Amino acid sequence: MRPRRSHLEEPLGEERVPEQKPVRVLVVDDHRAVAESIAMAIDLQPDMRCVGIASTIAEARAVLLTTGPDVLLTDVQLPDGDGVEAARKLLELHPDLNILVLTAHSDIDVLARAAAVGVSGILPKESGISSVLTAIRKAGEGSMAIEGSVLSALLSRAQAAASPAPGRSLSLTDREMEVLGLLSEGLDPQGIARRLEISVHTCRGHVKSILAKLDAHSQLEAVITAMRLGLVPERGWRK
């Protein structure tokens, strides 16, 4: 029998790809059946895991402290308060948390509030489970997770309230302005990297710099802030 080759004898050309940790997700919804269905779908995915289910904001805070999720998926209407306001408070305490808001509301005011607090994405509650899973993956990567129609509605609102960029320079480079414009079109870092013919690593560096300069927690908040400051032209996002 041929002896088993040790890892020390492996050809130098064979590069081992480090195993990626699954995205840890906390689901918050007072409809237990909905939460359990989403949790089950999450646990069936090889790259994500549901670390808990909560029915209220208070439960979500407790579970968050003990499980440390990467992504929190929450409904807007919860028995003990408003999910958007809860998201704002949670992000103040846990700025690295990525929050997805799942809402049955099409009210632009609700959507705008969610975007303004720094959530990573907004999904209609009627979204299919595949759309929810895709949004979780994007949020786990730090990307913007939002449907094109919702993004257009939010940017229309922001454009109506836009004002010229402030006198102080935000010091965005030409490349960062390009990346910001493509973010406003709904592209993720992978798509932007392909469009600009740069590496994804380099693109993520530009995105990180943009968020810091705009004092934004998420890509979505950065795009909304940029539109309000008049940094993103209308032609950059309207289809």
N, C-alpha and C positions, 0 to 999 in steps of 0.2 A: 504494500500500500504506500502511495506517495505521501511523504511526511507533510504535515500541515505547515504552511509558510507563516512565519511570525511577521508582525507588523514591521519589524526592523529590516526584513528582507524584501519588503514591497518596493517596486521600482520607484525611483525618485520622481518620475513623471506623473504618478498617480496622486492627485491632490485630494485629500479628504475634505468633504464639505461638512462644516459643523452643523449639527442637528439644531434646527430652529425650534425655540420654545413655543408652545401653543399660546395663542392670544387668550387671556383669561377674561371672562365676561360675567358681569353681574346684571341680571335682568330685573327691572322694577316695573311691576304692573299689578293693579289691584284685581284684575281678572285672572284668577289662578290658572284657568285652563289655557289662556293665551300665553302666560308666562311659562307654563310647563311645556307647551308645544314648542316655543322658541328655544327653551333650554334643551329639549330633547334633540332638536335639529342641530343645535350648536355642538352637543356632545357626539354627534355622529360624524362631525368633521375632524379630520386628522390634525388640523392646524389650529384648533380652538377648543376651549373647554369652558363650560359654565361653572362658575365657582359659587353661585348662590342665586336664590330668588327672593325678592322682597315685595311686599304688598303696599308698603307705606314709606314715606321719606325717613321716618325714624328707624324702621327696619333696615333700610338701605344704608344709612350711616353706620349702623352696628355691623352689618355684614361687610361693608367696605373696609372697616378698621381691622377686621380679622382675616380677610382674604386678599386684600390688595390687588383688585382687578386692574387690567390694562384699559378695559372699555366698560362703560356703564351705559346700558340701553334702558331708557326710561320713558314712561308715558307722561303726558303733560298733566292730566287731571288725576290726582291721587287723593285718597281719603283725608289725609292730614295736611294738604297744602298743594301749592303749585309746583309742578315738576321743573319749570323753567327757573323759577326763583331758587329752588333747591339746587339746581345745576350751578347757578352762580355762586352760591355759598360753598358748595363742594369743591368747585374749582379754585376758590380762594384758599381752601385748606389743602387741596391736593392738585396743584397746578399741572402735574404730569398726567393726570387722568384724562382720558378721551371720552367724551359724553356724546351719545347719539340720542336725539329726541324723536320718539315715535308718537305721532299725533294724528288725531282724527280731525283736527281743526285746519281749515284752509284760510282762516283769518290771517291776513298779512301782518297784523299787529302781533299776533302770537309768534309767527315765524320770525319776524324782525327782532322780537325780544330774545328769542332763542339764539339767533345769530349773534346778537350784540353781547351776550354773556360769555361767548367763547366756546360754544359747543362745536364738536367736530363734524356734525352732520344732522340733517333733519329728514325724516322719512314719513310719508303718509302711512297711516295705520293700515290701510288696505294693501300695502305693498306685499308682494309675494315673499315667501321665505327665502328664495334665492337672492332677492334684492336686499333683504335684511342681512343675510350672511355676507354678501359682497360689501355692504356698508361697514360691517364689523371688521372685515379684513382691512379695508381702507383706513378706518379709524385706528386700528391696531398699528398700522404703518405710519400713522401721523398724517394721513392724507385727508382731503376734504371728501365727505360722503353726502352728496345731495343731488336730487334729481334736477335735470336741466330746467324744467318748468318752474320748480320752486326757486332755483337760483335766479332765473330771469325775473321772477316776481320780486325777490328781495333786492336785486340790483336796480329794478325800476324804482322801488321805494327809496333806495339810497341815492339814486341819481337825481330824484326830485329834490332831495335835501342837500345835494352836493354844494360845496363851497370851494373856492380856489384854495390851493395848497397854502398852508400858513407861511408867514414871512420867513420863519426859520427853516433851513433846509433839512430835509429828512435824510439827505446824503445817500439816497438810493442810486446805485450805479446803473449804467445803461443796461447791463445784463440782468440786474435785479428787476428793472422795469419791464424787460422782456418776459421774465419768468412770472412777474405779477400779472401781466396782461394775459398770459396763457392760463394762469390759475383762474382768472376771472371768466375764462371760456369753459371752465369745468375740467380741464386736463389735470391729471395727477402727475407726480414727479417723473414717473416712468414715461408718460406720454410727452411731457415737456422735454425730457432728456433726448428723446428720439427726434422731436421737432427741431431742437437747437443743436443736435449732434454733439451733445456733451454726455458725460457719464452720469448715472443716477446719483452717485455719491456727490459729485459736484453740484448737481441740481438741488439735492437736499440741503447742501451747504448754503446755497442762495436762498432757499425757502426759509431756513432757520434765521438767516440774517434779516430777511424781510419781516418776519414775525417780531424779531427783537426791535427793529427800527420803528415798526408801527404799534409796538406794545400790544400785540395780539397773541392770544393763547392758541388759536387755531388758524388754519388756512382760510376757513370760511370767514372768521372775524377779520382777518387781514384784508380779504377782498372787499368786504363791506366797508371797512375803515378807509381803504384806498379810494373807493367810489365816493364816499362822503367828502373826502379831501380833494376830489377832482383829479386824482392821479390816474384813474382808469377811464379812458374815453369810452363813450357809448358804443362805438363801433367794435370795441374789443369783446363785447359779450352778446349783443343782440343778434339773433339769427335772422 
